[in-house]
Every structure is written in C-alpha cells, then in structure tokens.
Amino acid sequence: MTDPTAPSDAARAARHRRLCEADHRHLWHPFTQMQDWLAEEPLIVDAADGVHLVDTLGNRYLDGVSSLWCNVHGHRVRAIDDAVRAQLERVAHSTLLGLASTASIECAEELVRHLPAGLTRVFFSDAGATAVEIAIKMAFQHHQLRGDTARTEFVALRGGYHGDTIGSVSIGGIDLFHRIFKPLLFDVHHAPQPYCYRCPLAKEPSSCAMACADAVEEVLAARPGKIAALVLEPVMQGADGMIAQPPGYVRRMREICDRHGALLVCDEVATGFGRTGTTFAVEQEGVVPDILTMAKGITGGYLPLAATVTTERVFESFLGPYAEKKTFFHGHTYAGNPLACAAATASMRLLREERVIDGLPAKIAALSRALEPARRMVHVGEVRQRGLMVGIELVRDRATREEYDYALRAGHQVAQEARRLGAVLRPLGNVVVLMPPLAMTEGELGALAAIALAGIEKVTARI
Ligand code: PMP
C-alpha cells in the first residue's frame, strides 16, 4: 500500500535539488576537497533506521562505516531514543563546573562497569580530540605535581591519529594531515609504526621478534626521566589505514612504560565499545593503561560525548589544599551534557543487558569469511581485520606492493561504486574501510562485504 502522506517523486526531487544548492552555497565539509565536492551531487542523509541510512530521494544504504565509526546498535534504537526523550523532559544541559548532574553520574557509574579494572575516574568532554588533549595535559600535570618535573615530553607512533586540535595533532603522526601545521606543534618523539605489510624497519614478521616495539623502547631509553607518556591507538591504528598491530604489541608497550616511568595513554576513540571484538581493545592484551580516551561509540553514535578515564593514582596527584593550585584547570562548556550522557547510559546498558559483546565472535567470523575472496584479488595487497574494523589495502601491483597514485583516488572511486550498489563507505586513501555497526546481522555483513568487493573489482579493472 502506498502512503498517501508521502511526498511525490517530483516534490522529493525538488527538495533534494534545493538542499544540494544550499549545501554547495553554505557548507564547508570536514576532510573534504571542496573543489571536488562542489562539482559533485552530494548524498544527503535525511533519515535512518537500523543499520540503513536513507537519503533525500528515498534510497537506502547500509551504513558501512557506522556514520564515521560511532554507531553501535543501529539508528533509531528504541531504548536510546526513549532515554534521550526522557532526559529532554528533565533538562537538556547543565554544567559540570561546580555542579553535579543525575545524567552524568549515572553515565560515569555505568561506564566504570565496562572499563578494565583500575580505571575508575571519569573526566567528560565532547569529542575524541578533546579527550586526547585532556589526556596529554593530565599526564603532563600529573608528573609536575609529583615533583617529577623533567617529564615534559611525549612519545607517539608514526601513523597515529588522535584528532585535529593542536595538541592532538602534535601527538599525531600522519604527514598528509599534520605536516603543514608543524610550525604550530610541540615536539613529540615519533617511534616507528607497527605496520607489518610495509615494515618501516624492513623486517619480516616471522623473524623480527617485534623489533618495532624495541624501537619504541629505544626512544624512551634515550630520554631517561624525560618522558611523561606514551600515547597510542591500541590494537589497530585507525585513520592511517587500519594498521593492525601484531598480537602482544600493546602488552610490550605497557612493559616499556613501566620500565621507564612513563604513563601509558591508550586512545580508544575508534576501537572502544566493541569495535575490535572486546569492549575495549586493551582487554585483548590484558593491559590496563594509566589513561584511556574514548568518544564516538560511547553514546552508541547518537550525540557528542567523550571521556578521559584514569586510575585513582593519576587522580590523586591532583588533590591538595585549594591554595596549592593543583586543580586541573581544564573544562569544556558541554562536558558531560545530560542528553549525551543519557544516550550513553542507555547504549552501554544495551551492551550489557543484551550481551552484545558475546554475540560478536560469530559476526566477526562471518565478516572474515565474506572477505575471503578479497585475499585473492590481484589489486588487493592486504586485508586487515580486527573484530569489526577492516582495512582493505588496494595496490597497483601485488608483487611489488606498488601503491596507486594519490590523485587517482582509488578508495574514493570504490566508495562511489559502493554507493550505487547500496552501501555508504568512507575510504582512507587507497584503503577501503569497513566498520559496520555491531548491530549488523551476519547477512548484512555479508552484503556489505560483497558490495565492497564488487566495487573494488570494478574500479581496479579500469584504473
Ligand atoms: N582518536 C582516534 C583514535 C580517532 O580515530 C579519532 C577520530 N577518527 C579521534 C581521536 C578524534 O575524534 P573526534 O573526531 O571526535 O575529535
């Protein structure tokens, strides 16, 4: 039966055209070459349900990258919708500066139930970048307050990505994004990236004994008593192209930090909330960092909320009489926003009550099976998967691992094909990324993988 209240095709098309024009006139999209954008017709998301996005023309697409790595249970989930609505009936926003709020207390309490034991103190903010910015300042001030005042330097990994504020960019290690800002940044010691497919140390995984971990230790050992913290994305570096770390790598990082008196900061903005198969990726390595950052999936992908969580040991170094000024002088207006906290609490309760993590192994295996044909494709160099995070690295030449030229936009072309086939993807250069919501069924995961592979076949055959 047709819905008599639905707009006609002509009305839909007219609305779509008007919105396209207005977008082109007024918006500046993030991480987007606007000259290309202005020459193309945008896909305009108008609605969503479950794991599908719906555009202004009524087309439906699988949300293949979880609306930028944040959606968890799908869109318009009853329990989360209801929690946000109920919160709206009480208060949309109140501050955490000098006041407490029901929603932030309940959220922190629920969050601690999901965290590795020992991480019990929650500092809220509103984006991944702010969560990392806070971690950097906390680590720095922690050492200052303890009298370890020479510990003012940071170590991070090449290829790391931690957000776009100046502190997060300083820690970051992606030349394409970060190089131009170099004069604005503070110095950070960048250690080699654990990228086995293109090993920066020119070693082989079978015989290297994780030499890249030794290289991190060398950096800390060369600056005794100077390093405040080592900051890294555990298990999988996301934005550089889903660079999966060898098993045991994060544990080695923990040991190195312990040996050299540095804090370990794990940035789980991308990997948190089940993405790699466990609630937090560090669990896979039995590691408890001193500081853990999160954002994206904390609200189920509904609203902006982030958290920097620490051990009581870090927290306690900030305690003291008012006049000693040990206070952490940092805070964002919308820190712990009640609407976002209500969404987060509801999303985390769903994770717990519906035992979502327990259901992941079967889904991860299904996705892996569906991606099997990619491993034999002539222009696929490597398929990297950790849980439901996948990077498929396209190469011009499989034997030499020669990359496609940047200007060809190979990944983008695959995403455009995928769109025609019914899935939204957002690539990272020559790496096709799949990062589905945890809620996708095995069938939907298979369909998503099939679309990505069809797009890869088509594009690599013609470029
Ligand atoms: N850290 C990591 C590991 C990320 O992947 C991202 C975002 N992709 C960020 C930090 C920044 O998060 P936000 O965009 O919310 O600032």
Residues whose N, C-alpha, C, O or C-beta is under 5 A from the ligand:
A	BS01	PMP	A127 G128 A129 Y161 H162 G163 E233 G238 D267 V269 A270 A295
